[in-house]
Amino acid sequence: MPTTAMPSRSPSPELVARMQRLAEYIEAHAEESLPLARLAREAAMSPHHLQRTFVAVLGVSPKAYQSARRLAQ
């Protein structure tokens, strides 16, 4: 019996805006320790949901994004 993958849904415009604000927060605090739990509180969502949404919107994990920002500075 063949299996079919569920179509992926795009994040809502509100979630995209939240992730963009969180990316700005990460840039402003790039030199600080930013555990996922802290970022999740900042974004008002669970760590798991934040991780999945951030990757869906920005294409990288919050940790990878922070590392890239640190290297760019």
Buried (B, 14 or more C-beta within 10 A) or exposed (E): EEEEEEEEEEBEEEBBEBBEEBBEBBBEBBEEEBEBEBBBEBBEBEBEEBBBBBBBBBEEBBBEBBEEBEEEE
